[in-house]
Amino acid sequence: MAVANSLEMANLGAEYIDCTMFGIGERSGNCNLYDFVHAAEARFDTGIDKRDIIAVQELFVQTLHPDVRDLL
């Protein structure tokens, strides 16, 4: 539901959408950043390269869990 709600808010003109990475973010219930961007690309020209999100996710995982490999 979080992605659908966020897409609707973007469709209605929201200036920004709060998202999380692996469920870590400002509030519970916010949608995952990658999922939102992936879904938003069908409706909007996001100008976001999903490879950049993946690179940040990899850095995020390495920072929190340096012993974990190939989580993504």
VOBA-1610 file (N, C-alpha, C; in pm, whole numbers, padded with zeros to 5 digits, always signed):
BEGIN
Met+00082-00120+00000Met+00000+00000+00000Met+00085+00126+00000Ala+00202+00121+00062Ala+00284+00241+00073Ala+00325+00294-00064Val+00362+00205-00154Val+00402+00249-00288Val+00282+00308-00361Ala+00168+00242-00355Ala+00047+00292-00421Ala+00007+00428-00366Asn+00010+00443-00236Asn-00025+00572-00176Asn+00075+00680-00217Ser+00202+00646-00219Ser+00304+00743-00258Ser+00290+00782-00405Leu+00259+00686-00490Leu+00237+00717-00632Leu+00119+00811-00649Glu+00014+00787-00575Glu-00104+00874-00585Glu-00071+01016-00539Met+00006+01027-00433Met+00046+01160-00385Met+00134+01230-00489Ala+00224+01158-00552Ala+00307+01216-00657Ala+00220+01259-00775Asn+00122+01178-00808Asn+00029+01210-00915Asn-00050+01336-00885Leu-00078+01359-00757Leu-00154+01477-00716Leu-00064+01600-00697Gly+00066+01582-00719Gly+00155+01697-00716Gly+00244+01712-00595Ala+00258+01607-00515Ala+00346+01616-00398Ala+00487+01656-00444Glu+00551+01742-00367Glu+00685+01789-00403Glu+00793+01688-00370Tyr+00769+01602-00272Tyr+00864+01497-00238Tyr+00790+01380-00175Ile+00854+01264-00179Ile+00799+01142-00121Ile+00902+01087-00024Asp+00862+01064+00100Asp+00952+01002+00198Asp+00961+00853+00168Cys+01082+00803+00161Cys+01105+00661+00133Cys+01203+00603+00234Thr+01214+00472+00233Thr+01308+00403+00321Thr+01404+00320+00238Met+01507+00272+00304Met+01598+00176+00243Met+01604+00057+00337Phe+01559-00058+00289Phe+01552-00180+00370Phe+01468-00159+00496Gly+01364-00077+00485Gly+01275-00053+00599Gly+01329+00046+00700Ile+01447+00099+00675Ile+01505+00196+00767Ile+01481+00335+00709Gly+01414+00417+00787Gly+01384+00551+00742Gly+01321+00631+00853Glu+01268+00746+00817Glu+01214+00837+00917Glu+01095+00778+00992Arg+01006+00710+00922Arg+00884+00658+00986Arg+00853+00518+00933Ser+00784+00443+01013Ser+00736+00314+00963Ser+00622+00340+00866Gly+00608+00254+00769Gly+00501+00268+00672Gly+00541+00341+00545Asn+00659+00402+00543Asn+00706+00466+00421Asn+00749+00358+00322Cys+00736+00390+00194Cys+00768+00289+00093Cys+00919+00280+00069Asn+00959+00168+00013Asn+01098+00145-00022Asn+01135+00233-00141Leu+01250+00297-00134Leu+01294+00389-00239Leu+01300+00323-00376Tyr+01366+00208-00385Tyr+01381+00140-00514Tyr+01244+00101-00571Asp+01157+00048-00485Asp+01024+00007-00531Asp+00944+00126-00583Phe+00955+00239-00512Phe+00882+00358-00555Phe+00934+00407-00690Val+01065+00418-00705Val+01122+00467-00831Val+01085+00374-00945His+01094+00244-00922His+01059+00147-01025His+00913+00165-01069Ala+00823+00181-00975Ala+00681+00200-01008Ala+00656+00337-01070Ala+00724+00439-01022Ala+00702+00575-01071Ala+00746+00592-01215Glu+00845+00514-01258Glu+00894+00525-01396Glu+00786+00497-01499Ala+00685+00421-01461Ala+00576+00391-01554Ala+00487+00514-01577Arg+00489+00609-01483Arg+00401+00726-01493Arg+00476+00857-01516Phe+00598+00865-01467Phe+00671+00991-01468Phe+00811+00972-01526Asp+00867+01083-01575Asp+01008+01084-01611Asp+01083+01120-01484Thr+01132+01021-01412Thr+01195+01047-01283Thr+01335+01104-01298Gly+01402+01071-01406Gly+01539+01115-01423Gly+01635+01046-01328Ile+01588+00940-01264Ile+01669+00867-01166Ile+01722+00740-01230Asp+01850+00718-01217Asp+01913+00596-01266Asp+01910+00495-01150Lys+01836+00388-01168Lys+01822+00289-01060Lys+01955+00225-01022Arg+02052+00230-01112Arg+02184+00178-01077Arg+02247+00259-00964Asp+02214+00388-00958Asp+02263+00471-00848Asp+02203+00427-00715Ile+02075+00392-00717Ile+02010+00343-00594Ile+02074+00212-00550Ile+02098+00123-00646Ile+02160-00005-00613Ile+02299+00017-00553Ala+02375+00111-00608Ala+02508+00140-00554Ala+02499+00191-00410Val+02402+00276-00383Val+02384+00327-00246Val+02340+00214-00154Gln+02251+00126-00203Gln+02209+00012-00121Gln+02328-00076-00085Glu+02416-00100-00181Glu+02534-00182-00154Glu+02624-00117-00050Leu+02644+00013-00060Leu+02724+00086+00038Leu+02657+00081+00175Phe+02527+00094+00177Phe+02447+00089+00299Phe+02467-00046+00370Val+02456-00154+00293Val+02473-00288+00350Val+02615-00307+00399Gln+02713-00265+00321Gln+02853-00281+00361Gln+02884-00202+00488Thr+02820-00087+00503Thr+02843-00004+00621Thr+02782-00068+00746Leu+02660-00118+00733Leu+02591-00177+00848Leu+02638-00318+00878His+02667-00394+00773His+02704-00535+00789His+02821-00568+00697Pro+02942-00526+00733Pro+03056-00549+00644Pro+03087-00696+00618Asp+03036-00786+00703Asp+03062-00929+00685Asp+02961-00995+00591Val+02857-00924+00550Val+02754-00980+00462Val+02790-00948+00318Arg+02789-01049+00232Arg+02819-01029+00091Arg+02700-01080+00007Asp+02685-01017-00105Asp+02583-01059-00203Asp+02443-01060-00146Leu+02410-00965-00060Leu+02274-00957-00008Leu+02178-00909-00115Leu+02227-00825-00204Leu+02139-00768-00305Leu+02128-00858-00422
//
